Amino acid sequence: MMNEINVVPYIDVTLVLLIIFMVTAPMIVTGTIDLPKVGQASQAPVAALELTIRQDGSTTIRRNTEGEKEKPIARDEIVSAVKSMSPSMEIPVIISAEKSVRYEHVISAMDQLQRAGFTRVGLNLRKE
């Protein structure tokens, strides 16, 4: 009696299946997701307010115009400072945070502004 299994037919079937998958794999249509791209706008909105959060814990606000000075504010006064500087709730508010700032501080500022009714809140980032 023969005590060995002949594996040659299994190898042949495996190679045929491999070739079939290699030929059909490029023909499979994959779904595409239309993700937003950085820098689609040519420039920042003219009448925006810029909220800056720094690593040392300080927060400042200023209008996004030339020569405008930053006004230091406390983190719990963000909404009142933005309301005092903006004529309407539709003004864009851009949050700029240093790279090393904890993410929860940025989210907290966004949450405060959105709960107050500001609909146009965004993040400022650097193009690389």
N, C-alpha and C positions, 0 to 999 in steps of 0.2 A: 504494500500500500504506500501511497504517496502522502507524506505528512506536511507538505507545503501548500500554501495557497498561491495560485497564479495571480499576480497583481497587474500583469500587463493589460488586460482588458479594462481594469479600473483606471489605469493611467491614461489609456486612450480616451475613455469617456470624459475624464477630467480635462484633458487638453481640448477636446471638442467643445465642452461647455465654456472653457476659458476663452476660446476663440469667438464663440457666439457672443459672450458678454463684452469682449473687446470691440467687436464690430457694432453692436447695438448701443453701447454706452454713449457715444457721441450723438446719437439720434434722439436721446431722451430730452424732452423739453423741460427746462427748469423754470420755476416761477421767478419773476423779477419783482423787486420791491423798489418803488420810487422814493429814495431817501432824499431829504433836503440837503442842499450843498451849502457850504460856508462861502460867503462872499457873493451871493447872487445879487444883493442890493449894491448899487454903486457907491453909496455913502449912507451914513447914519442919518436918521430923521433930523431935520433942522431944529425943531422945537422940543427935543427930548430932554428929560431930566436924567442925570447920571448919578447913580448911587454907588459909592466906592467903599468896599469893605477891605480893610488892611489886616495883615497878620497880627499886629500889635493890639487888635481889638477896636481900633478907632473906625468910625463910620463917618463919611462926609457925603454931602449932596451938592450938586451944582447944575446949572443949565448947560446944555451941550452947545455952547456958543463960544466964539473967540473971546478971550480975555475975562471970562467969568471965573470968579474966585470960588473955591470950595468952602462950604459952611459945615463945620463939625456938628454932628448930632449924636444923640445916644441911640442905642439899638431899639429901645422901646418907643422912641419918638419918630420913627421912620414915617409912619402914615401921616402924622400931623405935619411933619416938615414937607412932605410931598404935596399934601393938600394946600398948604400955605403958599407953595411956589407954583402950583398949576391952576389955571383957570377952569379946567374941566377934568372929568374922570377919564377922558379919552386920550390924554397926553401919554406918549410912550415913556416908559421908565426903563432905563438900561442899567442893569446891575453889573458892575465891574469888581471882581474880587481877585486878590493876589493868588498865585498858584498854590501857596502853602496854607491858605485859609481853610478851616474845616468846612466840609460840605454842608453840615447842618446849619451853619450861620447863613449861608447863601439861601438855602431852602426856607429858613425861617423868615428872611426878609421878603422873599417871593410870596410866601404864604400870607404874611401880614398885608402886603399890598393887594393881593388878589381877594382877600377877605374884605378889604375896605372898599372894593368895587373897581379897582383899576384893572382894565382888561388887557392893556397892552404892556405887559411886563416881559422883558427879555434879558438874555445874558450877553455880555460883551466878551468876545474872545479874540485871540490873536491868530492871524492867518500865517500858516507855515508852509 
